[in-house]
């Protein structure tokens, strides 16, 4: 996991996939055997990569990392 996050130091906007809907502006990167997701946002004007969450993809489950980040962003 740490190695995947460290790789974001180089061209983070070219890694992962852009997210849509409520998570537009964020990107998702797979890690640890494709089960975990690293959700991050690139702020090029500040040269910052903000990792906002790391967790398991459990589609349809309240513990799904995407559902947790959406809830966090609503608050």
PyMOL Python script that loads the backbone (N, CA, C, O; Angstrom):
from pymol import cmd

cmd.read_pdbstr("""\
ATOM      1  N   UNK A   1       0.842  -1.182   0.000  1.00  0.00           N
ATOM      2  CA  UNK A   1       0.000   0.000   0.000  1.00  0.00           C
ATOM      3  C   UNK A   1       0.891   1.252   0.000  1.00  0.00           C
ATOM      4  O   UNK A   1       0.689   2.178  -0.785  1.00  0.00           O
ATOM      5  N   UNK A   2       1.860   1.250   0.883  1.00  0.00           N
ATOM      6  CA  UNK A   2       2.755   2.407   0.998  1.00  0.00           C
ATOM      7  C   UNK A   2       3.480   2.683  -0.321  1.00  0.00           C
ATOM      8  O   UNK A   2       3.635   3.838  -0.717  1.00  0.00           O
ATOM      9  N   UNK A   3       3.919   1.628  -0.994  1.00  0.00           N
ATOM     10  CA  UNK A   3       4.628   1.801  -2.261  1.00  0.00           C
ATOM     11  C   UNK A   3       3.732   2.430  -3.319  1.00  0.00           C
ATOM     12  O   UNK A   3       4.183   3.281  -4.085  1.00  0.00           O
ATOM     13  N   UNK A   4       2.466   2.021  -3.368  1.00  0.00           N
ATOM     14  CA  UNK A   4       1.525   2.600  -4.346  1.00  0.00           C
ATOM     15  C   UNK A   4       1.324   4.086  -4.078  1.00  0.00           C
ATOM     16  O   UNK A   4       1.273   4.890  -5.009  1.00  0.00           O
ATOM     17  N   UNK A   5       1.210   4.447  -2.802  1.00  0.00           N
ATOM     18  CA  UNK A   5       1.037   5.860  -2.450  1.00  0.00           C
ATOM     19  C   UNK A   5       2.305   6.637  -2.787  1.00  0.00           C
ATOM     20  O   UNK A   5       2.226   7.753  -3.299  1.00  0.00           O
ATOM     21  N   UNK A   6       3.469   6.061  -2.507  1.00  0.00           N
ATOM     22  CA  UNK A   6       4.733   6.730  -2.829  1.00  0.00           C
ATOM     23  C   UNK A   6       4.870   6.985  -4.324  1.00  0.00           C
ATOM     24  O   UNK A   6       5.460   7.988  -4.726  1.00  0.00           O
ATOM     25  N   UNK A   7       4.333   6.092  -5.153  1.00  0.00           N
ATOM     26  CA  UNK A   7       4.418   6.268  -6.608  1.00  0.00           C
ATOM     27  C   UNK A   7       3.603   7.464  -7.093  1.00  0.00           C
ATOM     28  O   UNK A   7       3.797   7.934  -8.214  1.00  0.00           O
ATOM     29  N   UNK A   8       2.697   7.956  -6.258  1.00  0.00           N
ATOM     30  CA  UNK A   8       1.895   9.123  -6.641  1.00  0.00           C
ATOM     31  C   UNK A   8       2.733  10.398  -6.689  1.00  0.00           C
ATOM     32  O   UNK A   8       2.253  11.435  -7.148  1.00  0.00           O
ATOM     33  N   UNK A   9       3.972  10.334  -6.223  1.00  0.00           N
ATOM     34  CA  UNK A   9       4.865  11.496  -6.274  1.00  0.00           C
ATOM     35  C   UNK A   9       5.195  11.872  -7.714  1.00  0.00           C
ATOM     36  O   UNK A   9       5.538  13.020  -7.996  1.00  0.00           O
ATOM     37  N   UNK A  10       5.093  10.905  -8.625  1.00  0.00           N
ATOM     38  CA  UNK A  10       5.417  11.136 -10.031  1.00  0.00           C
ATOM     39  C   UNK A  10       4.157  11.004 -10.880  1.00  0.00           C
ATOM     40  O   UNK A  10       3.556   9.932 -10.944  1.00  0.00           O
ATOM     41  N   UNK A  11       3.764  12.081 -11.524  1.00  0.00           N
ATOM     42  CA  UNK A  11       2.610  12.107 -12.435  1.00  0.00           C
ATOM     43  C   UNK A  11       1.334  11.507 -11.842  1.00  0.00           C
ATOM     44  O   UNK A  11       0.763  10.593 -12.437  1.00  0.00           O
ATOM     45  N   UNK A  12       0.876  11.987 -10.700  1.00  0.00           N
ATOM     46  CA  UNK A  12      -0.327  11.412 -10.084  1.00  0.00           C
ATOM     47  C   UNK A  12      -1.573  11.564 -10.947  1.00  0.00           C
ATOM     48  O   UNK A  12      -2.492  10.750 -10.857  1.00  0.00           O
ATOM     49  N   UNK A  13      -1.610  12.602 -11.783  1.00  0.00           N
ATOM     50  CA  UNK A  13      -2.784  12.817 -12.623  1.00  0.00           C
ATOM     51  C   UNK A  13      -2.855  11.818 -13.773  1.00  0.00           C
ATOM     52  O   UNK A  13      -3.877  11.735 -14.455  1.00  0.00           O
ATOM     53  N   UNK A  14      -1.790  11.063 -13.995  1.00  0.00           N
ATOM     54  CA  UNK A  14      -1.769  10.051 -15.053  1.00  0.00           C
ATOM     55  C   UNK A  14      -1.984   8.646 -14.499  1.00  0.00           C
ATOM     56  O   UNK A  14      -2.015   7.680 -15.262  1.00  0.00           O
ATOM     57  N   UNK A  15      -2.131   8.522 -13.189  1.00  0.00           N
ATOM     58  CA  UNK A  15      -2.326   7.222 -12.554  1.00  0.00           C
ATOM     59  C   UNK A  15      -3.781   7.066 -12.118  1.00  0.00           C
ATOM     60  O   UNK A  15      -4.524   8.043 -12.032  1.00  0.00           O
ATOM     61  N   UNK A  16      -4.166   5.849 -11.851  1.00  0.00           N
ATOM     62  CA  UNK A  16      -5.526   5.594 -11.380  1.00  0.00           C
ATOM     63  C   UNK A  16      -6.549   5.949 -12.438  1.00  0.00           C
ATOM     64  O   UNK A  16      -6.220   6.165 -13.604  1.00  0.00           O
ATOM     65  N   UNK A  17      -7.806   6.005 -12.000  1.00  0.00           N
ATOM     66  CA  UNK A  17      -8.861   6.382 -12.945  1.00  0.00           C
ATOM     67  C   UNK A  17      -9.678   7.514 -12.335  1.00  0.00           C
ATOM     68  O   UNK A  17      -9.887   7.553 -11.122  1.00  0.00           O
ATOM     69  N   UNK A  18     -10.137   8.432 -13.174  1.00  0.00           N
ATOM     70  CA  UNK A  18     -10.966   9.522 -12.661  1.00  0.00           C
ATOM     71  C   UNK A  18     -12.321   8.992 -12.206  1.00  0.00           C
ATOM     72  O   UNK A  18     -12.903   8.116 -12.848  1.00  0.00           O
ATOM     73  N   UNK A  19     -12.810   9.522 -11.110  1.00  0.00           N
ATOM     74  CA  UNK A  19     -14.111   9.107 -10.584  1.00  0.00           C
ATOM     75  C   UNK A  19     -15.204  10.047 -11.088  1.00  0.00           C
ATOM     76  O   UNK A  19     -14.910  11.128 -11.597  1.00  0.00           O
ATOM     77  N   UNK A  20     -16.440   9.641 -10.948  1.00  0.00           N
ATOM     78  CA  UNK A  20     -17.572  10.402 -11.480  1.00  0.00           C
ATOM     79  C   UNK A  20     -18.598  10.680 -10.388  1.00  0.00           C
ATOM     80  O   UNK A  20     -18.444  10.267  -9.239  1.00  0.00           O
ATOM     81  N   UNK A  21     -19.638  11.386 -10.780  1.00  0.00           N
ATOM     82  CA  UNK A  21     -20.761  11.716  -9.900  1.00  0.00           C
ATOM     83  C   UNK A  21     -20.287  12.454  -8.649  1.00  0.00           C
ATOM     84  O   UNK A  21     -19.597  13.468  -8.763  1.00  0.00           O
ATOM     85  N   UNK A  22     -20.636  11.974  -7.474  1.00  0.00           N
ATOM     86  CA  UNK A  22     -20.300  12.671  -6.228  1.00  0.00           C
ATOM     87  C   UNK A  22     -18.799  12.731  -5.966  1.00  0.00           C
ATOM     88  O   UNK A  22     -18.334  13.561  -5.184  1.00  0.00           O
ATOM     89  N   UNK A  23     -18.050  11.860  -6.613  1.00  0.00           N
ATOM     90  CA  UNK A  23     -16.603  11.826  -6.402  1.00  0.00           C
ATOM     91  C   UNK A  23     -15.828  12.436  -7.572  1.00  0.00           C
ATOM     92  O   UNK A  23     -14.627  12.207  -7.713  1.00  0.00           O
ATOM     93  N   UNK A  24     -16.516  13.210  -8.406  1.00  0.00           N
ATOM     94  CA  UNK A  24     -15.854  13.871  -9.527  1.00  0.00           C
ATOM     95  C   UNK A  24     -14.748  14.774  -8.984  1.00  0.00           C
ATOM     96  O   UNK A  24     -14.943  15.478  -7.994  1.00  0.00           O
ATOM     97  N   UNK A  25     -13.602  14.748  -9.629  1.00  0.00           N
ATOM     98  CA  UNK A  25     -12.452  15.521  -9.174  1.00  0.00           C
ATOM     99  C   UNK A  25     -11.459  14.675  -8.379  1.00  0.00           C
ATOM    100  O   UNK A  25     -10.348  15.115  -8.083  1.00  0.00           O
ATOM    101  N   UNK A  26     -11.873  13.463  -8.040  1.00  0.00           N
ATOM    102  CA  UNK A  26     -11.009  12.529  -7.317  1.00  0.00           C
ATOM    103  C   UNK A  26     -10.609  11.401  -8.259  1.00  0.00           C
ATOM    104  O   UNK A  26     -11.226  11.204  -9.306  1.00  0.00           O
ATOM    105  N   UNK A  27      -9.581  10.670  -7.879  1.00  0.00           N
ATOM    106  CA  UNK A  27      -9.112   9.535  -8.666  1.00  0.00           C
ATOM    107  C   UNK A  27      -9.032   8.304  -7.777  1.00  0.00           C
ATOM    108  O   UNK A  27      -8.934   8.422  -6.556  1.00  0.00           O
ATOM    109  N   UNK A  28      -9.074   7.123  -8.385  1.00  0.00           N
ATOM    110  CA  UNK A  28      -9.009   5.859  -7.660  1.00  0.00           C
ATOM    111  C   UNK A  28      -7.861   5.021  -8.204  1.00  0.00           C
ATOM    112  O   UNK A  28      -7.680   4.891  -9.414  1.00  0.00           O
ATOM    113  N   UNK A  29      -7.097   4.463  -7.288  1.00  0.00           N
ATOM    114  CA  UNK A  29      -5.950   3.642  -7.644  1.00  0.00           C
ATOM    115  C   UNK A  29      -6.074   2.306  -6.928  1.00  0.00           C
ATOM    116  O   UNK A  29      -6.326   2.276  -5.723  1.00  0.00           O
ATOM    117  N   UNK A  30      -5.904   1.213  -7.640  1.00  0.00           N
ATOM    118  CA  UNK A  30      -6.006  -0.119  -7.030  1.00  0.00           C
ATOM    119  C   UNK A  30      -4.695  -0.479  -6.339  1.00  0.00           C
ATOM    120  O   UNK A  30      -3.614  -0.083  -6.776  1.00  0.00           O
ATOM    121  N   UNK A  31      -4.814  -1.237  -5.249  1.00  0.00           N
ATOM    122  CA  UNK A  31      -3.626  -1.660  -4.501  1.00  0.00           C
ATOM    123  C   UNK A  31      -3.882  -2.993  -3.815  1.00  0.00           C
ATOM    124  O   UNK A  31      -5.028  -3.427  -3.695  1.00  0.00           O
ATOM    125  N   UNK A  32      -2.835  -3.629  -3.374  1.00  0.00           N
ATOM    126  CA  UNK A  32      -2.869  -4.879  -2.608  1.00  0.00           C
ATOM    127  C   UNK A  32      -3.771  -5.912  -3.282  1.00  0.00           C
ATOM    128  O   UNK A  32      -4.857  -6.223  -2.794  1.00  0.00           O
ATOM    129  N   UNK A  33      -3.308  -6.427  -4.391  1.00  0.00           N
ATOM    130  CA  UNK A  33      -4.057  -7.474  -5.080  1.00  0.00           C
ATOM    131  C   UNK A  33      -5.389  -7.015  -5.634  1.00  0.00           C
ATOM    132  O   UNK A  33      -6.312  -7.819  -5.760  1.00  0.00           O
ATOM    133  N   UNK A  34      -5.507  -5.758  -5.964  1.00  0.00           N
ATOM    134  CA  UNK A  34      -6.698  -5.173  -6.588  1.00  0.00           C
ATOM    135  C   UNK A  34      -7.896  -5.023  -5.655  1.00  0.00           C
ATOM    136  O   UNK A  34      -8.921  -4.494  -6.084  1.00  0.00           O
ATOM    137  N   UNK A  35      -7.815  -5.462  -4.404  1.00  0.00           N
ATOM    138  CA  UNK A  35      -8.962  -5.402  -3.488  1.00  0.00           C
ATOM    139  C   UNK A  35      -9.118  -4.032  -2.848  1.00  0.00           C
ATOM    140  O   UNK A  35     -10.238  -3.577  -2.619  1.00  0.00           O
ATOM    141  N   UNK A  36      -8.016  -3.379  -2.562  1.00  0.00           N
ATOM    142  CA  UNK A  36      -8.065  -2.082  -1.891  1.00  0.00           C
ATOM    143  C   UNK A  36      -8.041  -0.961  -2.914  1.00  0.00           C
ATOM    144  O   UNK A  36      -7.511  -1.108  -4.015  1.00  0.00           O
ATOM    145  N   UNK A  37      -8.626   0.158  -2.527  1.00  0.00           N
ATOM    146  CA  UNK A  37      -8.601   1.350  -3.370  1.00  0.00           C
ATOM    147  C   UNK A  37      -7.982   2.500  -2.587  1.00  0.00           C
ATOM    148  O   UNK A  37      -8.211   2.652  -1.387  1.00  0.00           O
ATOM    149  N   UNK A  38      -7.206   3.293  -3.279  1.00  0.00           N
ATOM    150  CA  UNK A  38      -6.666   4.533  -2.730  1.00  0.00           C
ATOM    151  C   UNK A  38      -7.409   5.644  -3.450  1.00  0.00           C
ATOM    152  O   UNK A  38      -7.308   5.768  -4.671  1.00  0.00           O
ATOM    153  N   UNK A  39      -8.146   6.442  -2.715  1.00  0.00           N
ATOM    154  CA  UNK A  39      -8.901   7.550  -3.299  1.00  0.00           C
ATOM    155  C   UNK A  39      -8.092   8.817  -3.041  1.00  0.00           C
ATOM    156  O   UNK A  39      -7.720   9.103  -1.903  1.00  0.00           O
ATOM    157  N   UNK A  40      -7.824   9.574  -4.107  1.00  0.00           N
ATOM    158  CA  UNK A  40      -6.990  10.761  -3.940  1.00  0.00           C
ATOM    159  C   UNK A  40      -7.423  11.874  -4.881  1.00  0.00           C
ATOM    160  O   UNK A  40      -8.153  11.662  -5.849  1.00  0.00           O
ATOM    161  N   UNK A  41      -6.944  13.061  -4.558  1.00  0.00           N
ATOM    162  CA  UNK A  41      -7.227  14.249  -5.358  1.00  0.00           C
ATOM    163  C   UNK A  41      -5.900  14.932  -5.651  1.00  0.00           C
ATOM    164  O   UNK A  41      -5.050  15.055  -4.769  1.00  0.00           O
ATOM    165  N   UNK A  42      -5.726  15.373  -6.883  1.00  0.00           N
ATOM    166  CA  UNK A  42      -4.500  16.049  -7.288  1.00  0.00           C
ATOM    167  C   UNK A  42      -4.777  17.543  -7.350  1.00  0.00           C
ATOM    168  O   UNK A  42      -5.722  17.979  -8.007  1.00  0.00           O
ATOM    169  N   UNK A  43      -3.957  18.320  -6.670  1.00  0.00           N
ATOM    170  CA  UNK A  43      -4.054  19.776  -6.714  1.00  0.00           C
ATOM    171  C   UNK A  43      -2.769  20.293  -7.344  1.00  0.00           C
ATOM    172  O   UNK A  43      -1.802  20.594  -6.644  1.00  0.00           O
ATOM    173  N   UNK A  44      -2.763  20.395  -8.670  1.00  0.00           N
ATOM    174  CA  UNK A  44      -1.561  20.755  -9.406  1.00  0.00           C
ATOM    175  C   UNK A  44      -1.061  22.158  -9.085  1.00  0.00           C
ATOM    176  O   UNK A  44       0.147  22.397  -9.071  1.00  0.00           O
ATOM    177  N   UNK A  45      -1.980  23.089  -8.828  1.00  0.00           N
ATOM    178  CA  UNK A  45      -1.551  24.456  -8.543  1.00  0.00           C
ATOM    179  C   UNK A  45      -0.776  24.551  -7.231  1.00  0.00           C
ATOM    180  O   UNK A  45      -0.023  25.503  -7.024  1.00  0.00           O
ATOM    181  N   UNK A  46      -0.953  23.577  -6.348  1.00  0.00           N
ATOM    182  CA  UNK A  46      -0.251  23.560  -5.064  1.00  0.00           C
ATOM    183  C   UNK A  46       0.796  22.441  -5.008  1.00  0.00           C
ATOM    184  O   UNK A  46       1.510  22.308  -4.014  1.00  0.00           O
ATOM    185  N   UNK A  47       0.883  21.645  -6.066  1.00  0.00           N
ATOM    186  CA  UNK A  47       1.755  20.476  -6.105  1.00  0.00           C
ATOM    187  C   UNK A  47       1.476  19.579  -4.901  1.00  0.00           C
ATOM    188  O   UNK A  47       2.378  19.242  -4.134  1.00  0.00           O
ATOM    189  N   UNK A  48       0.203  19.201  -4.754  1.00  0.00           N
ATOM    190  CA  UNK A  48      -0.244  18.390  -3.628  1.00  0.00           C
ATOM    191  C   UNK A  48      -1.066  17.210  -4.138  1.00  0.00           C
ATOM    192  O   UNK A  48      -1.900  17.357  -5.032  1.00  0.00           O
ATOM    193  N   UNK A  49      -0.820  16.048  -3.559  1.00  0.00           N
ATOM    194  CA  UNK A  49      -1.673  14.881  -3.777  1.00  0.00           C
ATOM    195  C   UNK A  49      -2.288  14.568  -2.427  1.00  0.00           C
ATOM    196  O   UNK A  49      -1.581  14.194  -1.491  1.00  0.00           O
ATOM    197  N   UNK A  50      -3.592  14.716  -2.322  1.00  0.00           N
ATOM    198  CA  UNK A  50      -4.303  14.513  -1.068  1.00  0.00           C
ATOM    199  C   UNK A  50      -4.980  13.147  -1.088  1.00  0.00           C
ATOM    200  O   UNK A  50      -5.955  12.940  -1.809  1.00  0.00           O
ATOM    201  N   UNK A  51      -4.455  12.214  -0.290  1.00  0.00           N
ATOM    202  CA  UNK A  51      -5.073  10.892  -0.175  1.00  0.00           C
ATOM    203  C   UNK A  51      -6.202  11.026   0.833  1.00  0.00           C
ATOM    204  O   UNK A  51      -5.956  11.301   2.008  1.00  0.00           O
ATOM    205  N   UNK A  52      -7.437  10.836   0.385  1.00  0.00           N
ATOM    206  CA  UNK A  52      -8.598  11.028   1.263  1.00  0.00           C
ATOM    207  C   UNK A  52      -9.139   9.728   1.829  1.00  0.00           C
ATOM    208  O   UNK A  52      -9.958   9.753   2.747  1.00  0.00           O
ATOM    209  N   UNK A  53      -8.704   8.607   1.307  1.00  0.00           N
ATOM    210  CA  UNK A  53      -9.179   7.345   1.858  1.00  0.00           C
ATOM    211  C   UNK A  53      -8.476   6.151   1.258  1.00  0.00           C
ATOM    212  O   UNK A  53      -8.040   6.174   0.107  1.00  0.00           O
ATOM    213  N   UNK A  54      -8.374   5.104   2.061  1.00  0.00           N
ATOM    214  CA  UNK A  54      -7.827   3.832   1.621  1.00  0.00           C
ATOM    215  C   UNK A  54      -8.701   2.755   2.235  1.00  0.00           C
ATOM    216  O   UNK A  54      -8.905   2.746   3.449  1.00  0.00           O
ATOM    217  N   UNK A  55      -9.215   1.856   1.428  1.00  0.00           N
ATOM    218  CA  UNK A  55     -10.067   0.815   1.986  1.00  0.00           C
ATOM    219  C   UNK A  55     -10.479  -0.208   0.959  1.00  0.00           C
ATOM    220  O   UNK A  55     -10.087  -0.142  -0.206  1.00  0.00           O
ATOM    221  N   UNK A  56     -11.273  -1.150   1.407  1.00  0.00           N
ATOM    222  CA  UNK A  56     -11.748  -2.227   0.546  1.00  0.00           C
ATOM    223  C   UNK A  56     -12.909  -1.783  -0.333  1.00  0.00           C
ATOM    224  O   UNK A  56     -13.751  -0.983   0.077  1.00  0.00           O
ATOM    225  N   UNK A  57     -12.936  -2.312  -1.535  1.00  0.00           N
ATOM    226  CA  UNK A  57     -14.065  -2.111  -2.433  1.00  0.00           C
ATOM    227  C   UNK A  57     -15.081  -3.192  -2.106  1.00  0.00           C
ATOM    228  O   UNK A  57     -14.819  -4.372  -2.339  1.00  0.00           O
ATOM    229  N   UNK A  58     -16.238  -2.811  -1.570  1.00  0.00           N
ATOM    230  CA  UNK A  58     -17.311  -3.760  -1.232  1.00  0.00           C
ATOM    231  C   UNK A  58     -18.610  -3.191  -1.791  1.00  0.00           C
ATOM    232  O   UNK A  58     -19.445  -2.689  -1.040  1.00  0.00           O
ATOM    233  N   UNK A  59     -18.776  -3.269  -3.082  1.00  0.00           N
ATOM    234  CA  UNK A  59     -19.922  -2.665  -3.744  1.00  0.00           C
ATOM    235  C   UNK A  59     -21.230  -3.087  -3.086  1.00  0.00           C
ATOM    236  O   UNK A  59     -21.480  -4.274  -2.877  1.00  0.00           O
ATOM    237  N   UNK A  60     -22.068  -2.091  -2.760  1.00  0.00           N
ATOM    238  CA  UNK A  60     -23.359  -2.341  -2.142  1.00  0.00           C
ATOM    239  C   UNK A  60     -23.306  -2.438  -0.628  1.00  0.00           C
ATOM    240  O   UNK A  60     -24.349  -2.574   0.012  1.00  0.00           O
ATOM    241  N   UNK A  61     -22.136  -2.374  -0.047  1.00  0.00           N
ATOM    242  CA  UNK A  61     -21.954  -2.476   1.405  1.00  0.00           C
ATOM    243  C   UNK A  61     -21.660  -1.091   1.970  1.00  0.00           C
ATOM    244  O   UNK A  61     -20.974  -0.294   1.329  1.00  0.00           O
ATOM    245  N   UNK A  62     -22.171  -0.797   3.158  1.00  0.00           N
ATOM    246  CA  UNK A  62     -21.937   0.522   3.750  1.00  0.00           C
ATOM    247  C   UNK A  62     -20.465   0.743   4.094  1.00  0.00           C
ATOM    248  O   UNK A  62     -20.047   1.882   4.303  1.00  0.00           O
ATOM    249  N   UNK A  63     -19.672  -0.334   4.155  1.00  0.00           N
ATOM    250  CA  UNK A  63     -18.247  -0.203   4.440  1.00  0.00           C
ATOM    251  C   UNK A  63     -17.403  -0.053   3.174  1.00  0.00           C
ATOM    252  O   UNK A  63     -16.178   0.034   3.258  1.00  0.00           O
ATOM    253  N   UNK A  64     -18.035  -0.023   2.017  1.00  0.00           N
ATOM    254  CA  UNK A  64     -17.349   0.199   0.749  1.00  0.00           C
ATOM    255  C   UNK A  64     -16.605   1.525   0.808  1.00  0.00           C
ATOM    256  O   UNK A  64     -17.171   2.527   1.246  1.00  0.00           O
ATOM    257  N   UNK A  65     -15.348   1.551   0.374  1.00  0.00           N
ATOM    258  CA  UNK A  65     -14.536   2.764   0.469  1.00  0.00           C
ATOM    259  C   UNK A  65     -15.164   3.928  -0.288  1.00  0.00           C
ATOM    260  O   UNK A  65     -15.089   5.067   0.174  1.00  0.00           O
ATOM    261  N   UNK A  66     -15.779   3.672  -1.435  1.00  0.00           N
ATOM    262  CA  UNK A  66     -16.402   4.757  -2.193  1.00  0.00           C
ATOM    263  C   UNK A  66     -17.595   5.335  -1.425  1.00  0.00           C
ATOM    264  O   UNK A  66     -17.778   6.552  -1.393  1.00  0.00           O
ATOM    265  N   UNK A  67     -18.392   4.487  -0.819  1.00  0.00           N
ATOM    266  CA  UNK A  67     -19.542   4.948  -0.026  1.00  0.00           C
ATOM    267  C   UNK A  67     -19.072   5.761   1.172  1.00  0.00           C
ATOM    268  O   UNK A  67     -19.689   6.768   1.520  1.00  0.00           O
ATOM    269  N   UNK A  68     -17.993   5.334   1.800  1.00  0.00           N
ATOM    270  CA  UNK A  68     -17.477   6.059   2.962  1.00  0.00           C
ATOM    271  C   UNK A  68     -16.965   7.443   2.577  1.00  0.00           C
ATOM    272  O   UNK A  68     -17.185   8.412   3.303  1.00  0.00           O
ATOM    273  N   UNK A  69     -16.286   7.537   1.441  1.00  0.00           N
ATOM    274  CA  UNK A  69     -15.769   8.835   0.997  1.00  0.00           C
ATOM    275  C   UNK A  69     -16.912   9.752   0.588  1.00  0.00           C
ATOM    276  O   UNK A  69     -16.882  10.943   0.899  1.00  0.00           O
ATOM    277  N   UNK A  70     -17.923   9.224  -0.103  1.00  0.00           N
ATOM    278  CA  UNK A  70     -19.087  10.045  -0.462  1.00  0.00           C
ATOM    279  C   UNK A  70     -19.737  10.616   0.789  1.00  0.00           C
ATOM    280  O   UNK A  70     -20.089  11.795   0.825  1.00  0.00           O
ATOM    281  N   UNK A  71     -19.897   9.791   1.809  1.00  0.00           N
ATOM    282  CA  UNK A  71     -20.500  10.245   3.063  1.00  0.00           C
ATOM    283  C   UNK A  71     -19.632  11.317   3.721  1.00  0.00           C
ATOM    284  O   UNK A  71     -20.150  12.313   4.226  1.00  0.00           O
ATOM    285  N   UNK A  72     -18.333  11.118   3.716  1.00  0.00           N
ATOM    286  CA  UNK A  72     -17.404  12.090   4.291  1.00  0.00           C
ATOM    287  C   UNK A  72     -17.501  13.437   3.578  1.00  0.00           C
ATOM    288  O   UNK A  72     -17.469  14.487   4.220  1.00  0.00           O
ATOM    289  N   UNK A  73     -17.619  13.407   2.255  1.00  0.00           N
ATOM    290  CA  UNK A  73     -17.686  14.644   1.479  1.00  0.00           C
ATOM    291  C   UNK A  73     -19.006  15.382   1.666  1.00  0.00           C
ATOM    292  O   UNK A  73     -19.070  16.596   1.469  1.00  0.00           O
ATOM    293  N   UNK A  74     -20.064  14.659   2.047  1.00  0.00           N
ATOM    294  CA  UNK A  74     -21.363  15.293   2.283  1.00  0.00           C
ATOM    295  C   UNK A  74     -21.368  16.093   3.579  1.00  0.00           C
ATOM    296  O   UNK A  74     -22.136  17.045   3.717  1.00  0.00           O
ATOM    297  N   UNK A  75     -20.521  15.717   4.523  1.00  0.00           N
ATOM    298  CA  UNK A  75     -20.514  16.371   5.845  1.00  0.00           C
ATOM    299  C   UNK A  75     -19.873  17.729   5.809  1.00  0.00           C
ATOM    300  O   UNK A  75     -19.791  18.400   6.838  1.00  0.00           O
TER     301      UNK A  75
END
""", "prot")
cmd.dss("prot")
cmd.show_as("cartoon", "prot")
cmd.util.cbc("prot")
cmd.orient("prot")
